[in-house]
Amino acid sequence: MALRFFCRKVFTRRDWCRAGILGLVAAIAGCSDHGAATSTVQDGGSGGQGGTAADSATTGNHDGGPEAGRGGEAGADLRQDPDTQAAIDSGSTSTDGRGGSDAGPGTDASTDVGRLPDSLPPGDSGSTRSDTPAGPDAGQNADTRADIGRTSDTPAAGDSGSTSSDTSGASSDAGSGADSDPCAGGTTYAASTSAKATINGYGWVLLTIGGSNKVVAFDTTMIVPDTPPASGTLFLWPGLQPLEGGANFAVLNNGVLQPVLTWGPTCAPNSPAQSYKSWWISGQYVNTNITSSSSNYAAYNGCHGGPGMNVAVNDTLDMHFALSGTDWVQTVTNRRNSQSVTYSIDMLGQAQGMAEFVIEEYSSKPTSDVIFTSSVITFASAAKSACQPSQRGTNDYFSAPRASADGLRCCIDKVILRAEGVAATSPNSH
């Protein structure tokens, strides 16, 4: 749950008010699930680590979109209370001090908003990845549409067969070895090497869908990277965030929807006590920008999420976001054992206008490249130009994006994120 709520309201650079998951932790040390969302865990298969709410990495606010727009930076530290964590993991020193998100002119309250790739100079403890994720589980009795997830009829090689069926209408078979190319015959845009995207910070790639349009589905596949040393907290995630001015933005302000792969303590609900035993993932929602005067504050403020599961290095995780009515459903399926977890939350009609891929660090960083493949982002209405990422980190890479012929889908075959100071472990190639 990278609590990096990027308080990005407008995505102007890395001003994401990343309320980093860790950030929320401090402020929300309890990070409890508010009743509005529902979630389920499906043990699809052999040998999985069933959703052991696993490592309690404090994924609180997974960076809500990097540059979300200078919205309030209120995200506090979603990481678990240091003392508590210390008791749990003797050596875990995740200091969430990345205070101050870069949120821009918004309410700059967020303490630990996660690290904003761009704006933080190397070693800058204040990196602020957006702080806006609204509390996941907030409330509103989201229906638990259990596996609206990703239909992977034809699992890619080695795919043990994640079978979540995609009922979102987003027709994106993308991240799981779909048998057809959802963007065939469309328009190809420039890869990261063409310098078409603004370079800012490290470890993030952002797409912005402007105007009255919105994202209605997002599919991607992540390969679980090597484990870092047992200290600090690290959140890796794809996410969705609203743009200020988008439909129903004010009802929740800037929060982040994100399935977060976590290493270390986190404020995510159901997280495991042994935060460095293995990687752990769950669907989450983090919001530290919603004002206390809002009628939705109690249900959406802070760190929210569903059941989680432990995953191993090199596991292939299919991640599917689907909009169903006003509910956003996140489903993560591990191809190795077909185990899956699902989390649903009613977003009250708020439009999500940013899609991002993020490394959110809290005194911990990946030791190898973070790779996402077969990504498909589906829009409510045609938006071909939105398929060209608007920003990327200094050493990050994305293959040439392709917009479908009807402009409703954007396909990116590979995204590689690299933290500052970490050497590349894979080539920039398709």
N, C-alpha and C positions, 0 to 999 in steps of 0.2 A: 503494500500500500504506500507506495511512495507518497508521502504526504506532501509532496511538493506542490501543493496547490498552486499552480502557477496562477497567480492572480492575474492572469492575463486577461485583460478584458479586451484588449484590442490588438494584441499581438503586435506590438511594435518592435520588439527585438526580443531580447531575452528577458524583458521585463516581466517575465512571468511571475506572478507573485507566487512562486512555488512555495506552497506551504508545506513543504516536504513532510512526508509522512512522519518523519521524526519530529518535525516541528510540532505537529499536532500533539504528539505524545505528551510533551511537557504540559501543554495547556490542557490537554484532555486526558491526562494520565489515565483515565479509565476507559476511554474510547469504547463506550458500550454501544450496542446496537440499538437503534431506536426502532421501535416497531414498525415502521412503514415498509420495510422491505422484506422480501421472502427469499429463501434460498434453499437449495437442495444439493445433496452430494450423491453421485451415482458411482457405485463401484463397478465399473464396467469390466472388470476383468480380473484376470489372474493377477496375482501378485501385486496389486497396487498398494500404495501406502494409504489407503483409504483416507478420506479426508480427515486425517487427524488434525484438525486444526492445528496444525503444526507449529512450526517454530514461531514463537511469538515475535517475529520481527516487527518492529514497530512501524509497519507500514502505515502510516497514517495517512498522510495525504499525498499520495503519490503526486507528485508534481502536477498539478492541474495544468494544463498546458503550458508549455514554456512561456510563450509570450502572451499569455492571455490578455493581456491587455492591461494596462495599468489599472487594475482594480484594486480593491483594498487588499492590502497585504496582510491580512489578519492571521494567517495561519500560524498557529503556535507550534509547539513541537510534538508531532505525533508519536514520537518514539516513546517507548516505555519509560517510565520514571526511572532515572539512573539508578537510584538506590535499589529499586525492585529488581532491575535488570542485573545489577551487580550481584545480587543474591542469587539470581538464576544462573548467570554465566559468569564465572569468576573472571575473567579477563575481558569481558566485553566492555569496551570503553566507548561505546557509541556516544559521542558527544554531539549533541544535536545543535550545536551552537550556531548553526548558520542563520542567525537571526536575520532580520531584515530582509524580507524578500525584496526582489527588485520590482515589486509590483508597480511601480509607477505611481503616479499620483493618486493612489487610492488610499484607502485607509491603511496605512502602513503598519498595521499591528502585527503582522505575522512574524513570529519568531521563528525559527527553523523552517522556513519555507523551502526548503530544498534547494539544491544548487542550481542556479541558473547557469547553464553552461556558459553563455556568453559573458555575462557580466562579471563573472568572478575571475579575478586573476588567479593564476596557479596558486594553490595553497590557500586561497582566500576562504577563511572559514565562514564568511558571510554569504556564500553563494546562496541565492535564493530561488529555488525553483518554485514555481508558482504555488501560491498558497491558497488556491481557491477551492479545492475540492469540497464540495459540500458533503456533509456527513453522509456516508453511505447509506446506511440503513435507515436513514431517516424516517421514515416513517411512513406515512401513508400507506399503509397496507398494500404494498405492492403485491400483485399476485405472483405466485411462485411459478410461473410458467416454467416448469422444469425443463426441459431440454429444448429450448428453442434454439438451441445451439447450433452448432455447425454441422451441416450435413455433410458428412464425408462419405459419400457412397463409395467412391473409389479411393480408398486410402492409398497414399503414396507408398512407394516401396518402403518396406520396413514398418509400415503402419499397421499396428495390431488391430486397427480398425476402430477408430473413434467413431462412434455412431450417433452423435448428437444430431437431431434433425433440425434443419433450419427452417423455421416457420415464419421468419420475420418478413418474408416477402422481399428481402433484400437480395435475393438471388445472388448471393455471393458465395460460391462454393470455394472461393479462393483459398483459404489457407489450408485446405486439406487434400491436396492432390485431386482437385476436381478434374473431371474428364473433359471439360471443355474450357476454352479460354474466354472468360466473361468480357474481355476487352478486345477480342479479335476484330480486325478490320477498322479499328478506331484511329485515333491520333497519337503519335509518339512525341513526347516532350524531352527536354534535355536532362541528361543524367547529372549527378552532382559535380562531376568533373568539368562541366561547362560553365560553372560559376553563375548559374542562373538564380541560385538561392543565396540569400544574404548569409554570410558566415558569421556566426556569433557563438562564443562559448564552446563547450564540449559536450558530447553525448546527447544530442537531440536533433530530431528532424521534425519539422512542422508543416502542416498543410492548413490553409485557411479558406473557409468557404464563406464568402461574403454575402451581403444583401439579405434578402428574405429566405434564402435557401438554407438547407440544413442537412446534416448527415442522418441517415436512417439505418445504416448498418455498417459494420466495420469488422473485417475478418483478417486475421494475420496468424502466422505460425512463428513461434520462438523456439530456439534451440537453447536448452539450459547450459550456461557456460560453466567454466571451472569454478571451484569454490575459492573464495578469498580467505585471508587469515581470519581467525576467530576473534574479531574485534569490530567495533563500530556497527553501522547498519547500512545496507545497500538495497535499493529498490530499483527494479528494472521493469518497465511497463509500456504498453501502448495505451493511449487514453483519448478521451473526448472531453471537450470543454466548450462552454458557451461563449459567444462574443457579445460584448455590451452592445445593445441596440438590436439584438436578435429577439425573436419571439419569446415573450414571457421571461426575459432575462431577470427582471426585478423580483420575481417571486422567490428566487433562491440565490441570486447574485452568482458569483463565480465559484464553481465547485468542479471537481474532476471525477469522471467515471473511469475506473481503471482496474484491470485485473493485474495484481502486483506480484511479481516474483521477488520474494524477500529473503535477505540474508541478515540475520541479527534481530535484535529486539524491535517490536513494532506495537503500535496501538491498535492494530486491526483486531476486530472481534475474532474469537476462536483461535487465535494464534497459539502455537505450541510453547511450552515452557522452555524447552531446550532449543534456544534460538540459533545455535551454531551446529546442530546435529545434521541438518541438511537444508537444502533450499525448500521454501514453502510458498505456496501460491493460493490466492483466493480473489474473488471478484470484490471490488471495493468502490466506495464513493467517499470523497473527503471534501469538506467545505469549511473554511475558517473565515470566509468573507461575509457570510450572511450576518446581518445586524441583529442584535439582541431584541430589537423592537419588532422584528418580523414575526408574524403569526406562525411562521414555519421554523423558527429558530430552534425550538426544543427538539423537533424531529430531524432536522437536517444539519445542524451544526456539529462539527467534529468528524470523527472517523467512523465509518460504517462498513459493513461487509458481511459476506456469507461464510459458509463452511469452507475450509481450506484443505489442501493435501500436500504431503511431502513429495518432492520430485527429485530425481537423480541427475547428475551431470550427463549431458548429451541426450536427455529425454527430449522428445519433440512435442511441444504443446500447441494445440490448435486453439485459438482464442476467437470467440465470436461475440460481437455486440449486436443486439437486435432491438429495434424499437417496435413495441407492440402496444398500440393505443398510446397512452402516456407513460407506460412502463418501459424502462431500459433493462434488458436482460443480458447478463454477461455469463458466458459458459466457457469453461476451460476444460479441454480433454487431452489426456496424456496418451499419445499413440502407443506407447510401450505396453500399457496394461488396460487401456480403454477406460480408465477411471476418469470421472469428470465431476466438477463442482459447478454449481449455478447460483447466481445471485441476482435478484430482481428488485428494482426500486422505482417508485412512481416519481417522475421528474416534473409533474404538474404542467406538462405542456411546454417546458423550457426547450428551446431549440439548441442543439449542439452544433457549433460552427467551426470547431477546430479539431483536427486529428493529429496526434503526435506519437513519437517514439522517444522514450526517455531513459537516461541513466540518472538516477537520483542518489547522490552520495551523502553519507553522514559518517565521516571518519573511516570510510571503507570505500574501496573502488574495485571494479572488476579486474581480474588478472588476464583476461582474454577478451576478444571481440564479442560484442553482444549482437547477435544476428536474428533478424526477422525476415521471413520469406513469404511468398505468395500472398501479399497483402492486397485486399480489395476493399475500397471505401465506396459506399453507395450513397448517392445524394437524392433528395426528394425531387429535384428537378434538374434538368441538364446544366452542367457546370464544367465543361471541358477544361477551361483554363485553371480551375482550382486543383487540377491534377498535378500541376507543377509546384513542388514544395516551395514555401516562401522563405524558409530558414533551415540551416543545418549547422552542426558543430564543426569546429576547425578541421578535425580529422575524420569526420563521418562521411559515409558514402551511401548513395542510393542509386539503383540502376535506373535507366530511362523510364519514366512514368508513362503509362499508356491510358488514354481516355477511351471509353467504349464509343462506338459509332453514334449511339444516341445520347452520349454525354452524361449518362446517369451513373457510370462507374469509373473508378480510377484504380488501375492495377500497378503495383510496384513489386517487381519480382524479388528484389533484395534490398534490405536496409542494413547497414553495418554501423553500429555506434561504438565509439572509442573514447574512453575517459582521458582526461589530460594526463600526460606523462606515462601512459601505458602503450607499449609498442604494439603494432598491429600483429595479429596472429592469423590473419587470413587475407587473401588478395582482394582488391577492389574489382570484382568481376561478377558477372551474372551467375 
